Amino acid sequence: MWELTCPGLPEEVGRVRRWTRDVLGDSTCAEEAALIVSELSTNALLHSASGTASRSMRISLFHRSGSVVLAVTDVGGGRTKPHAVAAAEGDAHGRGLTLVSALGRRMEVSTDDEGYTVTVELDPGTTEPEPAASLRPTARERLR
């Protein structure tokens, strides 16, 4: 499991994208993962208290049973739970989580004392994945 904690600054979105590509290397899902973490980290900065220099967001990435799972956790303080919306044709915003859910095999939004976490499972295209009960890593997987 790899984790990166970044300050709540807009320029960190590019850092998160590069970090994701570096971690995944030649994986067939590296570009999709970079796009997804870019969208999720932008949302964390725009829609939660993570979007200030004194706050942060955490990005997690791990391999699991033939899939790649990534998660972005904000520090909370948003007005609503992250959710996909139906954007109208002329809307400048509102398509991000719809795009994320289309690129991923599965998307899950959870909350705890730390804030909201959006977790996305991707198929790296190398093996047929086994069904997973939850997208969160088990204690054993965290130790790998």
N, C-alpha and C positions, 0 to 999 in steps of 0.2 A: 504494500500500500504506500502510495506517495501522497504527501500533503503539502500544501503551500498556503500560508496566511499572508494576505496583502493588506496594506492600508487602503482606506476608502477613497482612493484618488482615481480619476478617469484614466490616467496613463497606465494604471495597473492592468487594465483590460488587455492591452497588447502583451504585457509580461505574462499574463495567465495563458494567453493563446500560444505564445512561443514555448512556455514551459510544458504545456500539454503536448505539443508536437515533439518536443525533445524527449519526453518520457515515453511516448508511444513509438517513436522512431519510425520504422518502416511498416508499421501496422497499417492494414488497409482502411482502418477507420480513423486514422490520425487527423485527417482534414475535417471530417464530420465532428469529431470530438472537439477540435479547436474552435469550430464554429459554435458548437453548443456551449462550451464554457465561456466563450465571448458573449453570447447572448445572456446566459444566466448571470454572469458577473456584472454585466451592464445593468440588468434588472435589479440585482442586489444594490448597486450604487444608486439607482434612480428611485427605487420604491421602498427602501428601508433605511434605517439609521446607519447602515454600513457606509453610506455615501458621504462621509465626512473624514477629514484627515486624521482625526483622533479615533476613528472606528476602523473596523476591518471586515474582511470576508475570508472564508476558508474554502479552498478547493481540495477535494480528495479524488484520487484516481486509483483503481485497483483492477486486477484481472481476476475473473471468477468463472469457473466451469465453461470455458470457451466464449466468454464475453468480457467486455470492458465496461466497468461501471464508473461513472463520474458523478460527483456531487458538489454543489455550491451551497454553502451555508452563510446566511447573513446574520446580523446581530439583532434582528427583530425591529420593532418600531414602525413597521409598515401598516397602512390603513386596512389592507385586505390580505388574505392568503393568496399566494401566487396561483394564478389560474389562467387558462387559455380563454380568449374572447373572440367573438366574431367581428373582425374589423371590417368596416365599410370600405368600398373601393378607394375613396380619396383620403382615408385616414393615414396619418404619418406613423402611427404607433399601433400596437395591439396584435401583431402577428408573431411575435417572438416565441411564446410557449407553444403555439400551434406548429411552428416550424420545428422546434425542439422535439415535440412529440412525434412529428412525422419522420424525423431523422433517426430517432431512437427506437429500439424494440419495445421499450417500456419506460414510462416516466411516472415518478411518484413524488408527492409533496408531503412533507412531514414537518411537525413543529415540536419544539421542546423549549427548555429554559434559555437556550442559546439563540433562538430565532427560527427562521424557516430554512429547511433544506430541500432543494430540488435535486432529485437523484434520477439519472438516466442510464439505462443499460443499452449498450451498443453491441452489434455483432461484428467482430473483427474479420469475419469472412474466412477464418482458417479451419474451424471445426464446428460441428453441430453442437449447440449449447444444450445443457441439461436445464430443465425448468428450475427456477429458484423460488423459494418461498418468500423471500424478501430481498430487496436490493441492497440492504445494509450488510456490511461484512460481519461475519461471525468473529468471535474473539480469536479463534485459531487463524482465520484468514488475515486478521490485522497483524499477526506476528510474522507472517511470511515476508 
